[in-house]
Amino acid sequence: MQEIEFYCKKCKKSMKMSYALTGNDSALVMNGIFLRCHTNKCCRSLTLKNFTEEKVKTGADAHGKYYL
């Protein structure tokens, strides 16, 4: 897995954002970035706070998808 793609947990659609893994498990991942789902039906938005690369890797499935 070289890249993690982010998906909406509510509507299961892509957030059109991905993260390239660096190998440093204690590194913060996109700290303070505001994410918003792009579908017309879903109005979900969130901010990543204190997400480490290790947490993102363990939460991703076998295909590199992480549902937020």
C-alpha positions in Angstrom: 0.0 0.0 0.0 1.6 3.3 -1.1 -1.4 5.5 -1.0 -4.6 5.8 1.2 -7.8 7.2 -0.4 -10.4 8.9 1.8 -14.1 8.0 1.4 -17.3 9.3 3.1 -18.5 6.9 5.8 -22.1 8.1 5.3 -22.6 7.8 1.5 -19.6 5.6 0.6 -18.4 8.0 -2.1 -14.9 9.2 -2.7 -13.8 12.5 -1.1 -11.3 12.9 -4.1 -8.4 13.1 -1.7 -5.6 10.7 -1.0 -2.5 10.5 1.2 0.9 9.1 0.1 2.5 7.1 2.9 5.9 8.3 4.1 6.9 5.4 6.4 7.0 7.5 9.6 4.2 6.1 11.8 4.2 8.9 14.3 3.9 11.7 11.6 0.7 13.7 11.7 -1.5 13.3 8.7 -3.1 16.4 7.2 -3.5 18.2 10.6 -6.2 20.9 10.4 -7.4 20.2 6.9 -11.1 20.7 6.3 -12.7 17.8 4.3 -16.1 17.9 2.7 -18.1 15.3 0.8 -18.7 16.3 -2.8 -22.1 14.6 -3.4 -25.3 16.6 -3.6 -27.2 14.3 -1.2 -24.5 14.2 1.5 -23.6 17.3 3.5 -20.9 15.8 5.7 -17.8 17.8 6.6 -15.0 17.1 9.0 -11.5 18.2 10.2 -8.7 15.8 10.9 -7.1 16.4 14.3 -4.3 14.3 15.7 -4.5 11.6 13.1 -1.2 9.8 12.8 0.0 7.8 9.8 -0.2 4.6 11.9 -3.9 5.3 12.7 -4.7 5.8 9.0 -2.8 2.6 8.0 -4.6 0.5 10.5 -8.0 1.9 9.7 -7.6 1.4 5.9 -8.9 -1.7 4.2 -6.9 -4.1 1.9 -7.6 -1.8 -1.1 -6.2 1.3 0.6 -9.6 2.9 1.3 -10.2 4.8 4.6 -13.8 5.7 5.5 -14.1 8.9 7.5 
